[in-house]
Amino acid sequence: MPDFKVEQETVSFWLKVKPRSARERLAYDSTGELRLELHAPPSEGKANQACVYFFARALRLPQACVAIISGQRSRRKLLRITGHSAKETVSAITALASHGRNEITRESTAGSSLPKAKPTSVSR
């Protein structure tokens, strides 16, 4: 289980990014850490941009609410997300990773004010 650091309405967490993946999804790896698989290559910041875009779309937030704090040139990144309550953000990310899909389903946001998100895909 990932370690979420909550400060007021801000959530920070570490995750591993796997660029050039066959599909885009958020899941847990064998050690229990969050792993984000992306189509984008790791060159010229494209994977970083795709990472921010993925979470912004999945959580229905503007991209400005998702920031990579550390790990710009690493596969392991520290992300900070603002915009929703911390409790809603943590539950949405946990549900998203548990399903291993690139969308938030109605069941995962039951009792939450987060709207249902559509599947994400990076346009080419």
C-alpha positions as CSV (number, residue, x, y, z in Angstrom):
1,M,0.0,0.0,0.0
2,P,1.5,3.4,-0.9
3,D,2.2,6.0,1.7
4,F,0.1,9.0,1.1
5,K,1.3,12.2,2.8
6,V,-1.7,14.5,3.5
7,E,-1.3,18.2,4.4
8,Q,-4.7,20.0,4.6
9,E,-6.1,19.5,1.0
10,T,-2.9,18.4,-0.6
11,V,-1.9,14.7,-1.2
12,S,1.7,13.7,-2.0
13,F,2.8,10.2,-2.9
14,W,5.6,8.2,-4.7
15,L,5.0,6.1,-7.7
16,K,6.9,4.3,-10.4
17,V,6.4,5.2,-14.0
18,K,6.8,2.7,-16.8
19,P,7.0,4.5,-20.1
20,R,6.5,2.9,-23.5
21,S,3.9,0.5,-22.1
22,A,1.4,-1.3,-24.2
23,R,-1.5,0.2,-22.2
24,E,-2.1,3.1,-19.8
25,R,-3.2,2.2,-16.3
26,L,-2.5,2.7,-12.7
27,A,-1.8,-0.5,-10.6
28,Y,0.2,-1.8,-7.7
29,D,3.5,-3.6,-8.4
30,S,4.7,-6.7,-6.6
31,T,6.1,-4.6,-3.7
32,G,2.7,-2.8,-3.2
33,E,4.0,0.5,-4.7
34,L,1.9,2.4,-7.2
35,R,3.0,1.9,-10.8
36,L,1.7,4.0,-13.7
37,E,2.1,2.5,-17.2
38,L,2.1,5.0,-20.0
39,H,2.4,4.9,-23.8
40,A,4.7,8.0,-23.9
41,P,8.4,7.7,-24.3
42,P,10.7,8.9,-21.5
43,S,12.4,11.4,-23.8
44,E,11.9,15.2,-23.7
45,G,9.6,15.1,-20.7
46,K,6.8,13.4,-22.6
47,A,6.3,10.7,-19.9
48,N,6.2,13.4,-17.2
49,Q,3.6,15.3,-19.2
50,A,1.6,12.1,-19.8
51,C,1.8,11.3,-16.1
52,V,0.3,14.7,-15.1
53,Y,-2.3,14.4,-17.9
54,F,-3.3,10.9,-16.7
55,F,-4.0,12.0,-13.1
56,A,-5.7,15.2,-14.1
57,R,-8.1,13.3,-16.4
58,A,-8.7,10.4,-14.0
59,L,-9.4,12.7,-11.0
60,R,-11.2,15.3,-13.1
61,L,-8.9,18.1,-12.2
62,P,-7.0,20.8,-14.2
63,Q,-3.5,19.8,-15.0
64,A,-2.2,22.7,-12.8
65,C,-3.5,20.7,-9.8
66,V,-1.1,17.8,-10.5
67,A,2.6,18.5,-10.0
68,I,5.7,16.3,-10.1
69,I,7.7,17.5,-7.1
70,S,10.7,15.2,-7.5
71,G,12.0,12.7,-10.0
72,Q,11.7,14.7,-13.2
73,R,14.5,12.5,-14.7
74,S,13.7,9.3,-12.8
75,R,11.1,6.5,-13.2
76,R,10.3,7.0,-9.5
77,K,8.4,10.3,-9.0
78,L,6.9,12.2,-6.1
79,L,3.5,13.7,-7.1
80,R,1.5,16.3,-5.4
81,I,-2.3,16.6,-6.1
82,T,-4.6,19.4,-4.9
83,G,-8.1,20.4,-5.9
84,H,-10.3,17.9,-4.1
85,S,-10.4,17.1,-0.4
86,A,-7.5,14.9,0.6
87,K,-9.8,12.1,1.6
88,E,-11.5,12.0,-1.8
89,T,-8.2,12.1,-3.6
90,V,-6.7,9.2,-1.6
91,S,-9.8,7.1,-2.0
92,A,-10.0,7.8,-5.8
93,I,-6.3,6.9,-6.4
94,T,-6.6,3.8,-4.3
95,A,-9.7,2.7,-6.1
96,L,-8.2,3.4,-9.5
97,A,-5.1,1.4,-8.6
98,S,-7.1,-1.5,-7.1
99,H,-9.1,-1.9,-10.3
100,G,-5.9,-1.7,-12.4
101,R,-7.8,0.4,-15.0
102,N,-7.4,3.9,-16.4
103,E,-10.8,5.1,-15.3
104,I,-12.7,5.8,-12.1
105,T,-15.8,3.8,-11.9
106,R,-19.1,4.7,-10.2
107,E,-18.5,2.1,-7.5
108,S,-15.1,3.5,-6.6
109,T,-16.5,7.0,-6.1
110,A,-19.7,6.0,-4.3
111,G,-20.3,8.5,-1.5
112,S,-17.8,10.9,-3.1
113,S,-18.3,14.1,-4.9
114,L,-15.9,13.1,-7.7
115,P,-17.7,12.7,-11.0
116,K,-17.2,9.6,-13.2
117,A,-14.1,10.0,-15.4
118,K,-13.9,8.7,-19.0
119,P,-11.0,6.4,-20.0
120,T,-7.9,8.4,-20.7
121,S,-5.7,8.1,-23.8
122,V,-2.9,10.3,-24.9
123,S,-3.7,11.7,-28.3
124,R,-1.0,11.4,-30.9
